[in-house]
Amino acid sequence: MITDTAEFVKRVDGAAEYIRNALSGREIPSVCIVLGSGLGPLSKMAEDSWEISYKDIPGFPVSTAPGHKGSLIAGMLSGKSVFMMNGRFHYYEGYPMETVTFYVRVMGRLGVKVLFLTNASGGIDLDMKVPELVAITDHISFNAEPVLRGPNIPEFGTRFPDQCHVYDPELTDTLTACAKDLNIHMRSGVYAYSKGPQYETPAEIRAWRILGASCVGMSTVPEAIAASHMGIRVAAMSCITNMAAGISGNPLSEQEVLDNAALASDNSCAVVKEFIKRIKI
Ligand code: HPA
């Protein structure tokens, strides 16, 4: 938990300043895309791109999750200047929530207006077909460590932020329209946040289903909360890489997640590119 808010803001602004200087005269992007499992190839699709390792950015953590690289990319995608986070930070890696969401704070201070979060998740809706895509419309996270606990930082946002539209409805409509027009199947659904790193139990999945969740994963929610706290508009897309615990009868495995994320990669990247093309910032 943050105790010294002035020191924390200084750290965030130090990282933002470092990135601004490292961009050396390039346009500062207004969009940040977080590349979840399967979206790695997008990092190579940016034109005129610039890349910096997380370990070189002062104050930035490094990502330790499998399949998650650790670099920030800036470049042109679908005609817009974007940041891409090639690797993110998870609570299960041992980071406190202010570290998991540190990059979001930095993006906010750099002036980013739209955060597009992507992830892999387990399917809870019984009619899901692996690897389909989901536009995340809302989340359930009351079981999680609260992201905004501790003294509020007014430079970032208000003490009691409304949570009715964490996922911007207009951006989410654009996301589903992109998939439809590309003939890519996408449903809308609620994402249940799981702290991990263990997968869920079958009983937990039955409980999530009763509570209205369509899919479950170990990322995205902390970042979405921090972004909406700062007034950054959020869109989020999930790739169903496995049926959630207890549904198929098979044990869950990281390999299954990575394999199916890779299978969906072309579709996921196509949707992201179309989304970036269409959004108005
Ligand atoms: N549970 C939690 N996180 C996940 C899953 C899952 O089934 N699949 C991919 N990420």
Boltz pocket constraint, residues with backbone or C-beta under 6 A from the ligand:
constraints:
  - pocket:
      binder: B
      contacts: [[A, 120], [A, 121], [A, 122], [A, 123], [A, 194], [A, 198], [A, 199], [A, 200], [A, 216], [A, 217], [A, 218], [A, 239], [A, 241], [A, 242], [A, 243], [A, 244], [A, 245], [A, 252], [A, 257]]
      max_distance: 6.0
